[in-house]
């Protein structure tokens, strides 16, 4: 299994763990496309263990179609990235979400 499959499996597990009969009715994970081209990700953190954590932000620009930017605001994790960087963006969420947990 490649890294993208691993991070997708992890994200599916994280999402399932948040679903409590209430959270998923108002919150969730949204993945959309950008027109420059690229991806946009919003992962709701309200009512999760991550709700009060902040991501310091990260902005990596390697080439016109090879870039990623992540941050938190309004109790959500946000990512925008190039067309081939969705796995990288989700991996950054996984690393941040797992940081500080034991």
C-alpha atoms as a printed R data frame, in Angstrom:
    type eleno elety resid chain resno       x      y       z
1   ATOM     1    CA   UNK     A     1   0.000  0.000   0.000
2   ATOM     2    CA   UNK     A     2   1.375  3.421  -0.931
3   ATOM     3    CA   UNK     A     3   1.550  6.440   1.354
4   ATOM     4    CA   UNK     A     4  -1.637  7.912  -0.145
5   ATOM     5    CA   UNK     A     5  -3.592  4.748   0.645
6   ATOM     6    CA   UNK     A     6  -2.222  4.735   4.204
7   ATOM     7    CA   UNK     A     7  -3.166  8.359   4.857
8   ATOM     8    CA   UNK     A     8  -6.600  7.874   3.288
9   ATOM     9    CA   UNK     A     9  -7.214  4.835   5.503
10  ATOM    10    CA   UNK     A    10  -6.078  6.838   8.518
11  ATOM    11    CA   UNK     A    11  -8.397  9.746   7.586
12  ATOM    12    CA   UNK     A    12 -11.329  7.354   7.181
13  ATOM    13    CA   UNK     A    13 -10.621  5.983  10.660
14  ATOM    14    CA   UNK     A    14 -10.295  9.476  12.157
15  ATOM    15    CA   UNK     A    15 -13.596 10.521  10.565
16  ATOM    16    CA   UNK     A    16 -15.383  7.373  11.770
17  ATOM    17    CA   UNK     A    17 -14.098  7.974  15.312
18  ATOM    18    CA   UNK     A    18 -15.666 11.469  15.317
19  ATOM    19    CA   UNK     A    19 -19.088 10.206  14.182
20  ATOM    20    CA   UNK     A    20 -21.261  9.977  17.268
21  ATOM    21    CA   UNK     A    21 -24.728 10.408  15.821
22  ATOM    22    CA   UNK     A    22 -24.468 14.186  16.124
23  ATOM    23    CA   UNK     A    23 -21.060 15.478  14.942
24  ATOM    24    CA   UNK     A    24 -21.447 14.192  11.380
25  ATOM    25    CA   UNK     A    25 -24.767 16.006  10.910
26  ATOM    26    CA   UNK     A    26 -23.151 19.433  11.164
27  ATOM    27    CA   UNK     A    27 -19.453 18.736  10.638
28  ATOM    28    CA   UNK     A    28 -17.199 16.685   8.431
29  ATOM    29    CA   UNK     A    29 -14.412 16.546   5.894
30  ATOM    30    CA   UNK     A    30 -14.647 18.394   2.597
31  ATOM    31    CA   UNK     A    31 -12.311 17.873  -0.336
32  ATOM    32    CA   UNK     A    32 -12.851 20.043  -3.393
33  ATOM    33    CA   UNK     A    33 -10.929 21.200  -6.424
34  ATOM    34    CA   UNK     A    34  -9.413 24.604  -7.152
35  ATOM    35    CA   UNK     A    35  -9.306 26.255 -10.548
36  ATOM    36    CA   UNK     A    36  -5.589 27.010 -10.586
37  ATOM    37    CA   UNK     A    37  -5.544 23.747 -10.586
38  ATOM    38    CA   UNK     A    38  -5.345 22.087  -7.202
39  ATOM    39    CA   UNK     A    39  -7.192 20.807  -4.161
40  ATOM    40    CA   UNK     A    40  -8.931 22.391  -1.190
41  ATOM    41    CA   UNK     A    41  -9.469 20.523   2.094
42  ATOM    42    CA   UNK     A    42 -11.477 21.544   5.162
43  ATOM    43    CA   UNK     A    43 -11.628 19.237   8.162
44  ATOM    44    CA   UNK     A    44 -13.960 20.348  10.949
45  ATOM    45    CA   UNK     A    45 -12.357 20.133  14.381
46  ATOM    46    CA   UNK     A    46 -15.200 21.463  16.559
47  ATOM    47    CA   UNK     A    47 -16.283 18.926  19.158
48  ATOM    48    CA   UNK     A    48 -13.151 16.831  18.582
49  ATOM    49    CA   UNK     A    49 -10.005 16.423  20.678
50  ATOM    50    CA   UNK     A    50  -8.316 18.825  18.231
51  ATOM    51    CA   UNK     A    51 -10.812 21.687  18.573
52  ATOM    52    CA   UNK     A    52  -8.558 23.920  20.673
53  ATOM    53    CA   UNK     A    53  -5.258 23.126  18.931
54  ATOM    54    CA   UNK     A    54  -3.770 25.512  16.426
55  ATOM    55    CA   UNK     A    55  -1.556 24.657  13.496
56  ATOM    56    CA   UNK     A    56   1.254 27.190  13.142
57  ATOM    57    CA   UNK     A    57   0.722 27.145   9.390
58  ATOM    58    CA   UNK     A    58   2.954 25.833   6.664
59  ATOM    59    CA   UNK     A    59   3.455 27.109   3.129
60  ATOM    60    CA   UNK     A    60   5.676 25.148   0.738
61  ATOM    61    CA   UNK     A    61   6.006 26.247  -2.878
62  ATOM    62    CA   UNK     A    62   8.283 24.079  -5.006
63  ATOM    63    CA   UNK     A    63   6.883 24.736  -8.488
64  ATOM    64    CA   UNK     A    64   3.712 26.154 -10.103
65  ATOM    65    CA   UNK     A    65   1.871 22.827  -9.682
66  ATOM    66    CA   UNK     A    66   3.837 21.465  -6.695
67  ATOM    67    CA   UNK     A    67   2.827 23.324  -3.553
68  ATOM    68    CA   UNK     A    68   0.919 22.971  -0.301
69  ATOM    69    CA   UNK     A    69  -0.368 25.363   2.363
70  ATOM    70    CA   UNK     A    70  -1.999 24.264   5.647
71  ATOM    71    CA   UNK     A    71  -3.382 26.178   8.632
72  ATOM    72    CA   UNK     A    72  -6.154 26.143  11.234
73  ATOM    73    CA   UNK     A    73  -8.859 28.740  11.721
74  ATOM    74    CA   UNK     A    74 -12.404 28.773  13.073
75  ATOM    75    CA   UNK     A    75 -12.009 25.273  14.589
76  ATOM    76    CA   UNK     A    76 -11.083 23.723  11.242
77  ATOM    77    CA   UNK     A    77  -7.942 22.429   9.570
78  ATOM    78    CA   UNK     A    78  -7.506 23.893   6.099
79  ATOM    79    CA   UNK     A    79  -5.265 22.850   3.235
80  ATOM    80    CA   UNK     A    80  -4.859 24.031  -0.320
81  ATOM    81    CA   UNK     A    81  -2.378 22.388  -2.624
82  ATOM    82    CA   UNK     A    82  -1.307 21.610  -6.151
83  ATOM    83    CA   UNK     A    83  -3.002 18.919  -8.248
84  ATOM    84    CA   UNK     A    84  -0.525 16.219  -7.190
85  ATOM    85    CA   UNK     A    85  -0.212 17.204  -3.525
86  ATOM    86    CA   UNK     A    86  -3.469 16.005  -1.953
87  ATOM    87    CA   UNK     A    87  -1.750 13.057  -0.260
88  ATOM    88    CA   UNK     A    88   0.908 15.397   1.117
89  ATOM    89    CA   UNK     A    89  -1.743 17.763   2.505
90  ATOM    90    CA   UNK     A    90  -3.589 14.907   4.215
91  ATOM    91    CA   UNK     A    91  -0.289 13.562   5.568
92  ATOM    92    CA   UNK     A    92   0.396 16.978   7.111
93  ATOM    93    CA   UNK     A    93  -3.002 16.793   8.829
94  ATOM    94    CA   UNK     A    94  -2.265 13.286  10.103
95  ATOM    95    CA   UNK     A    95   1.150 14.368  11.458
96  ATOM    96    CA   UNK     A    96  -0.335 17.435  13.165
97  ATOM    97    CA   UNK     A    97  -3.332 15.546  14.573
98  ATOM    98    CA   UNK     A    98  -1.075 12.860  15.998
99  ATOM    99    CA   UNK     A    99   1.480 15.259  17.463
100 ATOM   100    CA   UNK     A   100   1.406 15.371  21.217
101 ATOM   101    CA   UNK     A   101  -0.638 12.206  21.606
102 ATOM   102    CA   UNK     A   102   0.741  9.098  23.231
